[in-house]
Amino acid sequence: MRAAIGVDLGGTKIAAGLVGAGGVVLDRASAPTPAAQGPGAVLDTVVDLVRSLLERTGGDVVVSGCGVGSAGVIDAVSGAVSSATDSLPGWSGTRVRDVLTAALAMPVAVVNDVHAHALGEALHGAGAGSPTVLMVAAGTGVGGALVIDGRVQSGRRGVSGHFGHVPAIEAVGRPCTCGGSGHVEAVASGPAMCAVYRELSGDASVVDGREVVRRAADGDAHAAASVALAGGALGRMIGGLLNALDPDVVIVGGGLASAGEAWWTALRDAAGAERLPLLADTPIVGAALGADAAIVGAAALVAATVMEEPA
Ligand SMILES: [Zn+2]
């Protein structure tokens, strides 16, 4: 039986899985990301996790390689990190593919973690069977990817899918995490939704999006307005992307996708108002694979990459 290792490398946690046919996760291992200890320690942890999975693998399983979905912008040619946020100090410039290929002695493919997440959902999750999949993930930030025929469209610099940095009328004048302002992430991310709630309510104690969602469900009008603004801004953005890209399906994932019915209603209403009439029946659905999506997508990347490499 053939299988591949998939790794989801984030700022707080590294999760690895042994993934078999059909994107089935056969075994898994995870550890906290030693972010403060630097890139060397982070990659050592990845190697330890992959080795632990390999040691537990039965003799009838052939592992074809290791796919990594990593935080940061990944250069497709070098497999190195072009840019990363402060959640992984020193991560920018790290040659993830070269280091792991040498340490693991197997083919290694690296993509951005959101791209891996989208690929997993497109191939084996809510997008299975759809040729063109638009994935939108909203949580700490807002991002996603366009997947066409099982390939993430990563763009010239690997930056494609930074949907959070599309201008939004709801965000005019609001500073964005990228250093710009007026981008949809500045109202539609979890932290932005909290910030809007703090402004409206004057309650500076709320720093967790889940608390805003709870308060909205309990009838707090400021919380409800914050949730509606976040969901509506994301929905308007999705409607615009639908018009630009005409995918077969839109998958919405990330932490905010579990924010409840009010958020989803705002999102669907805004997307519905924005999209062109011909696109009225394009499904907008929730993600299906949960936390496994990036592992499954990263493992799928191995199959594609290994097959394409010259013998
Ligand atoms: Zn921005």
Residues whose N, C-alpha, C, O or C-beta is under 5 A from the ligand:
A	BS01	ZN	G164 H165 C176 T177 C178 G180 H183
